[in-house]
């Protein structure tokens, strides 16, 4: 097993619901045009609201806040891996 997988941090049990939702919702995110080509956009709030309507979410405001934070971290990591265009 690669060290990164063997040493990965565990997920707090109260965040498992948010992680499952993120895994589902991230597949439906739109793409936007950038100078480097297409890039992923944030998960739309309408998609999060639809998720909350389909699945019971105990605290929607906290759920949205946590999901948005996870989404921002995901997009930041994706941007860091994108090749530089040299047009800075």
DSSP file (Angstrom, degrees, kcal/mol; ACC not computed):
  #  RESIDUE AA STRUCTURE BP1 BP2  ACC     N-H-->O    O-->H-N    N-H-->O    O-->H-N    TCO  KAPPA ALPHA  PHI   PSI    X-CA   Y-CA   Z-CA
    1    1 A X              0   0    0      0, 0.0     5,-0.0     0, 0.0     0, 0.0   0.000 360.0 360.0 360.0 133.6    0.0    0.0    0.0
    2    2 A X    >>  -     0   0    0      1,-0.1     4,-2.2     3,-0.0     3,-0.9  -0.323 360.0-120.2 -60.9 144.2    1.4    3.4   -0.9
    3    3 A X  H 3> S+     0   0    0      1,-0.3     4,-2.3     2,-0.2    -1,-0.1   0.845 111.5  61.1 -55.1 -36.0    2.4    5.5    2.2
    4    4 A X  H 34 S+     0   0    0      1,-0.2    -1,-0.3     2,-0.2     4,-0.2   0.868 110.2  40.5 -61.5 -35.6   -0.1    8.2    1.3
    5    5 A X  H X4 S+     0   0    0     -3,-0.9     3,-0.7     2,-0.2    -1,-0.2   0.868 114.4  51.6 -79.2 -37.2   -2.9    5.8    1.7
    6    6 A X  H 3< S+     0   0    0     -4,-2.2    -2,-0.2     1,-0.2    -1,-0.2   0.817 118.8  37.1 -67.4 -30.3   -1.5    4.1    4.7
    7    7 A X  T 3< S+     0   0    0     -4,-2.3    -1,-0.2    -5,-0.2    -2,-0.2   0.276  83.2 132.2-106.7   9.5   -1.0    7.4    6.5
    8    8 A X    <   -     0   0    0     -3,-0.7    -3,-0.1    -4,-0.2     2,-0.0  -0.350  62.7-108.0 -65.6 143.0   -4.1    9.2    5.3
    9    9 A X        -     0   0    0      1,-0.1    -1,-0.1    -2,-0.0     2,-0.1  -0.351  33.4-112.4 -70.4 151.0   -6.1   10.9    8.1
   10   10 A X        -     0   0    0      1,-0.1     2,-0.5    -2,-0.0    -1,-0.1  -0.361  27.0-114.0 -77.5 162.3   -9.4    9.5    9.2
   11   11 A X        -     0   0    0     -2,-0.1     5,-0.1     2,-0.0     2,-0.1  -0.839  28.9-114.1 -99.0 131.7  -12.7   11.3    8.7
   12   12 A X    >   -     0   0    0     -2,-0.5     3,-2.2     1,-0.1     4,-0.4  -0.413  26.9-123.8 -60.5 137.2  -14.6   12.4   11.7
   13   13 A X  G >  S+     0   0    0      1,-0.3     3,-1.2     2,-0.2     4,-0.4   0.832 109.4  58.7 -55.6 -35.1  -17.9   10.4   11.9
   14   14 A X  G 3  S+     0   0    0      1,-0.2    -1,-0.3     2,-0.1     4,-0.3   0.599 104.2  52.9 -73.7  -7.2  -20.0   13.6   11.9
   15   15 A X  G <> S+     0   0    0     -3,-2.2     4,-2.5     1,-0.1    -1,-0.2   0.450  81.6  90.3-101.9  -2.3  -18.5   14.6    8.5
   16   16 A X  H <> S+     0   0    0     -3,-1.2     4,-2.5    -4,-0.4     5,-0.2   0.893  85.6  52.6 -61.4 -39.7  -19.2   11.3    6.8
   17   17 A X  H  > S+     0   0    0     -4,-0.4     4,-2.3     1,-0.2    -1,-0.2   0.914 110.9  47.0 -61.5 -42.8  -22.6   12.6    5.6
   18   18 A X  H  > S+     0   0    0     -4,-0.3     4,-2.8     2,-0.2    -2,-0.2   0.901 111.3  51.4 -66.5 -40.6  -21.0   15.7    4.1
   19   19 A X  H  X S+     0   0    0     -4,-2.5     4,-2.3     2,-0.2    -2,-0.2   0.903 110.7  48.1 -64.0 -41.0  -18.3   13.6    2.4
   20   20 A X  H  X S+     0   0    0     -4,-2.5     4,-1.7     2,-0.2    -1,-0.2   0.918 112.9  48.5 -64.6 -42.2  -20.9   11.3    0.8
   21   21 A X  H  X S+     0   0    0     -4,-2.3     4,-3.3     1,-0.2     5,-0.3   0.918 110.8  50.7 -63.0 -43.3  -22.9   14.2   -0.4
   22   22 A X  H  X S+     0   0    0     -4,-2.8     4,-2.6     1,-0.2     5,-0.2   0.914 107.2  53.6 -61.4 -42.8  -19.8   15.9   -1.8
   23   23 A X  H  < S+     0   0    0     -4,-2.3     4,-0.4     1,-0.2    -1,-0.2   0.870 115.7  40.6 -60.6 -36.5  -18.8   12.7   -3.7
   24   24 A X  H >< S+     0   0    0     -4,-1.7     3,-0.7    -5,-0.1     4,-0.3   0.929 118.3  44.7 -75.8 -47.3  -22.3   12.6   -5.3
   25   25 A X  H >< S+     0   0    0     -4,-3.3     3,-1.5     1,-0.2    -2,-0.2   0.793 100.0  67.9 -72.1 -28.7  -22.6   16.4   -6.0
   26   26 A X  G >< S+     0   0    0     -4,-2.6     3,-1.1     1,-0.3    -1,-0.2   0.789  91.5  64.0 -64.4 -25.2  -19.1   16.9   -7.4
   27   27 A X  G <  S+     0   0    0     -3,-0.7    -1,-0.3    -4,-0.4    -2,-0.2   0.739 102.4  49.3 -68.9 -21.5  -20.1   14.8  -10.4
   28   28 A X  G <  S+     0   0    0     -3,-1.5    -1,-0.2    -4,-0.3    -2,-0.2   0.288  79.7 126.6-102.0  10.8  -22.7   17.3  -11.4
   29   29 A X    <   -     0   0    0     -3,-1.1    14,-0.1    -4,-0.2    13,-0.1  -0.398  58.8-119.3 -70.6 145.9  -20.6   20.4  -11.2
   30   30 A X        -     0   0    0     12,-0.5    11,-2.8    -2,-0.1     2,-0.4  -0.331  18.7-124.8 -78.0 164.6  -20.5   22.7  -14.3
   31   31 A X  E     -A   40   0A   0      9,-0.2     2,-0.3    -2,-0.1     9,-0.2  -0.851  22.2-161.4-106.0 147.4  -17.4   23.5  -16.3
   32   32 A X  E     -A   39   0A   0      7,-3.2     7,-2.6    -2,-0.4     2,-0.3  -0.931  23.6-107.8-126.9 152.8  -16.3   27.1  -17.1
   33   33 A X  E     +A   38   0A   0     -2,-0.3     2,-0.3     5,-0.2     5,-0.2  -0.617  40.5 172.4 -80.2 136.1  -14.0   28.5  -19.7
   34   34 A X  E >   -A   37   0A   0      3,-2.1     3,-1.8    -2,-0.3     0, 0.0  -0.866  49.9 -99.5-132.2 167.7  -10.6   29.8  -18.5
   35   35 A X  T 3  S+     0   0    0     -2,-0.3     3,-0.1     1,-0.3    -2,-0.0   0.794 126.8  49.7 -58.6 -25.9   -7.5   31.0  -20.3
   36   36 A X  T 3  S-     0   0    0      1,-0.3     2,-0.3    47,-0.0    -1,-0.3   0.423 126.1 -95.0 -92.2   1.6   -6.0   27.5  -19.8
   37   37 A X  E <  S-A   34   0A   0     -3,-1.8    -3,-2.1     2,-0.0    -1,-0.3  -0.862  75.8  -7.9 119.9-157.6   -9.1   25.7  -21.1
   38   38 A X  E     -A   33   0A   0     -2,-0.3     2,-0.3    -5,-0.2    -5,-0.2  -0.512  62.5-178.3 -78.4 144.2  -12.2   24.3  -19.2
   39   39 A X  E     -A   32   0A   0     -7,-2.6    -7,-3.2    -2,-0.2     2,-0.2  -0.961  32.1 -96.9-138.6 156.6  -12.1   24.2  -15.5
   40   40 A X  E     -A   31   0A   0     -2,-0.3    -9,-0.2    -9,-0.2     2,-0.2  -0.514  35.1-150.2 -74.4 140.0  -14.5   22.9  -12.8
   41   41 A X        -     0   0    0    -11,-2.8     3,-0.1    -2,-0.2    -1,-0.0  -0.597  34.7 -78.3 -99.7 166.7  -16.9   25.5  -11.2
   42   42 A X        -     0   0    0     -2,-0.2   -12,-0.5     1,-0.1     2,-0.3  -0.250  56.7 -90.7 -60.8 154.3  -18.2   25.3   -7.7
   43   43 A X        -     0   0    0    -14,-0.1    -1,-0.1     1,-0.1   -14,-0.1  -0.536  53.9-112.1 -63.4 125.2  -21.1   22.9   -7.0
   44   44 A X    >>  -     0   0    0     -2,-0.3     4,-1.6   -16,-0.2     3,-0.8  -0.299  11.6-127.1 -64.4 145.0  -24.2   25.1   -7.6
   45   45 A X  H 3> S+     0   0    0      1,-0.3     4,-2.8     2,-0.2     5,-0.2   0.819 110.4  63.0 -59.8 -31.4  -26.4   25.9   -4.6
   46   46 A X  H 3> S+     0   0    0      1,-0.2     4,-2.0     2,-0.2    -1,-0.3   0.869 102.5  49.3 -62.5 -35.6  -29.4   24.6   -6.5
   47   47 A X  H <> S+     0   0    0     -3,-0.8     4,-2.1     2,-0.2    -1,-0.2   0.878 111.3  48.8 -69.6 -38.1  -27.7   21.2   -6.6
   48   48 A X  H  X S+     0   0    0     -4,-1.6     4,-2.4     2,-0.2    -2,-0.2   0.911 111.2  50.1 -67.1 -41.6  -27.1   21.3   -2.9
   49   49 A X  H  X S+     0   0    0     -4,-2.8     4,-1.7     1,-0.2    -2,-0.2   0.895 109.6  51.3 -63.1 -39.7  -30.7   22.4   -2.2
   50   50 A X  H  X S+     0   0    0     -4,-2.0     4,-1.7     2,-0.2    -1,-0.2   0.900 109.2  50.9 -64.1 -40.2  -31.9   19.5   -4.4
   51   51 A X  H  X S+     0   0    0     -4,-2.1     4,-2.8     1,-0.2     3,-0.2   0.937 109.1  50.6 -60.5 -46.5  -29.8   17.1   -2.4
   52   52 A X  H  < S+     0   0    0     -4,-2.4     5,-0.3     1,-0.2    -1,-0.2   0.815 110.0  51.0 -63.5 -30.1  -31.2   18.5    0.9
   53   53 A X  H  < S+     0   0    0     -4,-1.7    -1,-0.2    -5,-0.2    -2,-0.2   0.824 115.6  41.4 -74.7 -31.5  -34.7   18.0   -0.5
   54   54 A X  H  < S+     0   0    0     -4,-1.7     2,-0.4    -3,-0.2    -2,-0.2   0.832 119.9  39.8 -84.0 -34.7  -34.0   14.3   -1.5
   55   55 A X  S  < S-     0   0    0     -4,-2.8     2,-0.3    -5,-0.2    -1,-0.1  -0.928  92.0-105.8-120.9 139.6  -32.1   13.3    1.6
   56   56 A X        -     0   0    0     -2,-0.4     2,-0.5    -3,-0.1    -3,-0.1  -0.478  35.7-173.5 -67.2 123.1  -32.8   14.2    5.2
   57   57 A X        -     0   0    0     -5,-0.3     3,-0.5    -2,-0.3    -1,-0.0  -0.977  13.7-156.9-119.8 118.1  -30.2   16.7    6.4
   58   58 A X  S    S+     0   0    0     -2,-0.5     2,-0.4     1,-0.3    -1,-0.1   0.902  87.7  21.1 -63.8 -44.6  -30.5   17.5   10.1
   59   59 A X     >  -     0   0    0      1,-0.1     4,-2.6     2,-0.0    -1,-0.3  -0.772  68.2-178.4-128.5  85.9  -28.9   21.0   10.0
   60   60 A X  H  > S+     0   0    0     -3,-0.5     4,-2.8    -2,-0.4     5,-0.2   0.852  80.8  53.3 -56.5 -40.0  -29.0   22.4    6.4
   61   61 A X  H  > S+     0   0    0      1,-0.2     4,-2.1     2,-0.2    -1,-0.2   0.928 114.1  41.4 -63.8 -44.2  -27.2   25.6    7.2
   62   62 A X  H  > S+     0   0    0     -3,-0.2     4,-2.7     2,-0.2     5,-0.2   0.897 113.9  54.3 -67.9 -39.7  -24.2   23.8    8.7
   63   63 A X  H  X S+     0   0    0     -4,-2.6     4,-2.7     2,-0.2    -2,-0.2   0.931 110.1  45.9 -58.3 -48.4  -24.4   21.2    6.0
   64   64 A X  H  X S+     0   0    0     -4,-2.8     4,-2.7     2,-0.2     5,-0.2   0.915 112.6  51.1 -63.0 -43.2  -24.1   23.8    3.3
   65   65 A X  H  X S+     0   0    0     -4,-2.1     4,-2.0    -5,-0.2    -2,-0.2   0.924 113.6  43.7 -61.3 -45.2  -21.3   25.6    5.1
   66   66 A X  H  X S+     0   0    0     -4,-2.7     4,-2.3     2,-0.2    -2,-0.2   0.901 114.0  50.2 -67.0 -41.2  -19.3   22.4    5.4
   67   67 A X  H  X S+     0   0    0     -4,-2.7     4,-2.5    -5,-0.2    -2,-0.2   0.905 110.6  49.8 -64.9 -41.0  -20.0   21.3    1.8
   68   68 A X  H  X S+     0   0    0     -4,-2.7     4,-2.8     2,-0.2    -1,-0.2   0.905 110.2  50.5 -63.5 -41.4  -18.9   24.7    0.5
   69   69 A X  H  X S+     0   0    0     -4,-2.0     4,-2.1     2,-0.2    -2,-0.2   0.912 111.9  47.6 -62.9 -41.6  -15.7   24.6    2.5
   70   70 A X  H  X S+     0   0    0     -4,-2.3     4,-2.3     2,-0.2    -2,-0.2   0.904 112.2  50.1 -64.1 -41.2  -15.0   21.1    1.1
   71   71 A X  H  X S+     0   0    0     -4,-2.5     4,-2.8     2,-0.2    -2,-0.2   0.905 109.3  50.7 -65.0 -42.9  -15.8   22.4   -2.4
   72   72 A X  H  X S+     0   0    0     -4,-2.8     4,-2.4     2,-0.2    -1,-0.2   0.909 111.3  48.4 -62.2 -41.9  -13.5   25.4   -2.0
   73   73 A X  H  X S+     0   0    0     -4,-2.1     4,-2.2     2,-0.2    -2,-0.2   0.904 112.0  49.9 -64.5 -40.8  -10.6   23.1   -0.8
   74   74 A X  H  X S+     0   0    0     -4,-2.3     4,-2.2     2,-0.2    -2,-0.2   0.940 112.9  45.4 -62.1 -48.2  -11.2   20.7   -3.7
   75   75 A X  H  X S+     0   0    0     -4,-2.8     4,-2.4     1,-0.2    -2,-0.2   0.881 111.4  52.8 -66.1 -37.5  -11.2   23.6   -6.3
   76   76 A X  H  X S+     0   0    0     -4,-2.4     4,-2.0    -5,-0.2    -1,-0.2   0.921 110.4  47.8 -62.6 -43.5   -8.1   25.1   -4.8
   77   77 A X  H  X S+     0   0    0     -4,-2.2     4,-1.0     1,-0.2    -2,-0.2   0.892 111.6  50.5 -64.3 -39.4   -6.3   21.8   -5.0
   78   78 A X  H  X S+     0   0    0     -4,-2.2     4,-0.6     1,-0.2     3,-0.5   0.904 109.3  51.1 -65.0 -41.1   -7.4   21.4   -8.6
   79   79 A X  H >< S+     0   0    0     -4,-2.4     3,-0.9     1,-0.2    -2,-0.2   0.885 105.6  55.9 -64.2 -38.3   -6.2   24.9   -9.5
   80   80 A X  H 3< S+     0   0    0     -4,-2.0    -1,-0.2     1,-0.2    -2,-0.2   0.780 108.1  48.9 -65.5 -25.9   -2.8   24.2   -8.0
   81   81 A X  H 3< S+     0   0    0     -4,-1.0    -1,-0.2    -3,-0.5    -2,-0.2   0.558  88.2 105.5 -90.0  -9.2   -2.4   21.1  -10.2
   82   82 A X  S << S-     0   0    0     -3,-0.9     2,-0.1    -4,-0.6    -3,-0.0  -0.451  80.6-106.4 -72.1 143.6   -3.3   23.0  -13.4
   83   83 A X        -     0   0    0     -2,-0.1     2,-0.2   -47,-0.1    -1,-0.1  -0.404  36.1-110.3 -67.4 145.6   -0.5   23.8  -15.8
   84   84 A X        -     0   0    0      1,-0.1    -1,-0.1    -2,-0.1    -3,-0.0  -0.534  16.9-148.4 -75.3 141.9    0.5   27.4  -15.9
   85   85 A X        -     0   0    0     -2,-0.2    -1,-0.1     1,-0.0    -2,-0.0   0.710  25.2-131.2 -85.9 -20.5   -0.3   29.3  -19.1
   86   86 A X  S    S+     0   0    0      1,-0.0    -2,-0.1     2,-0.0    -1,-0.0   0.571  80.8 108.1  80.4   8.2    2.7   31.7  -19.1
   87   87 A X              0   0    0      1,-0.2    -1,-0.0     0, 0.0   -52,-0.0   0.116 360.0 360.0-103.2  20.4    0.3   34.6  -19.7
   88   88 A X              0   0    0      0, 0.0    -1,-0.2     0, 0.0    -4,-0.0   0.488 360.0 360.0 -68.5 360.0    0.6   36.1  -16.2
